[in-house]
């Protein structure tokens, strides 16, 4: 059975030990867990800063490393399963996650004070490992101090409306492969909205279309439903309006579904391929 290379940590010479007997490779090895120590880091299709960004790691997310090539780690993002290359300089030792960022974006500080030098910003769904607290500040294992008000306990206090989460990203610039609050693509927006609501979600549009299998009559669309095109996805805000990160507006935008359908078809990408209810 063929496996999606985007989600399979294997190549002809090397594969993850858990795939032995399922995927052919010259040898198998156990991946080493590392954590993203930057606010966000690209997952690239090749070990080069000039290679395509296919996805992103957010701060605190685990990347299971199987090989190192030219300053890059080759491995798999544990949260969304994507395989690719991440700059070694972006990765560090993992720590137990205690919180996640619940604000759209937030800064961290070098000390427990808003007057201390700041860095970031860190995006919604980034993960934090508390090792100390002082007043309203939580110190992550990396040494970064976060305002607790912008955090939520891991596994609790999720949002309940993916469409509302998506609306918080309105006018965020479009970025291919992005899923941070400073730049995001269409499937990244859906992934971020679902994660904020405590729901697992694949990374790319075709994966999302295959996962959400409940079809919906386009005449019965409601808030939270998804509209898929070939290579694109949008989220319904009501029976007529969508929100989506798109390259036409080069941003997260709201517009009538009918307007988007006509424009996308005129551009040669066809009509929607399905309407789904998560």
Number of C-alpha atoms within 10 A of each C-alpha: 5 6 11 9 12 16 16 18 27 24 14 10 10 17 24 22 16 13 15 14 8 10 20 15 16 9 14 18 14 12 19 14 20 22 23 27 21 19 21 24 21 22 29 23 19 17 20 15 15 9 13 15 20 20 28 26 29 24 25 30 26 24 30 22 26 21 15 15 14 9 14 23 24 26 28 27 27 15 16 19 18 24 26 28 30 33 21 17 13 19 24 17 14 19 19 12 17 16 23 24 25 22 18 18 17 21 18 25 20 16 18 19 17 15 9 12 11 17 15 15 17 24 24 25 29 24 28 28 21 21 14 12 15 13 9 12 22 25 23 22 19 17 16 21 28 28 21 18 12 17 22 19 16 17 11 11 13 17 16 14 14 26 20 14 21 24 19 14 24 16 17 20 21 24 20 20 22 25 28 29 23 18 21 28 28 28 28 27 31 30 24 26 27 23 20 24 18 18 15 13 22 22 26 23 21 16 12 20 25 11 13 16 13 13 14 16 10 15 8 9 20 17 18 21 25 25 24 19 20 14 12 21 29 27 30 24 24 16 16 16 19 25 26 31 32 21 14 12 13 16 21 25 21 20 14 15 20 12 12 19 17 12 15 17 13 11 9 8 14 14 16 17 14 18 23 23 19 16
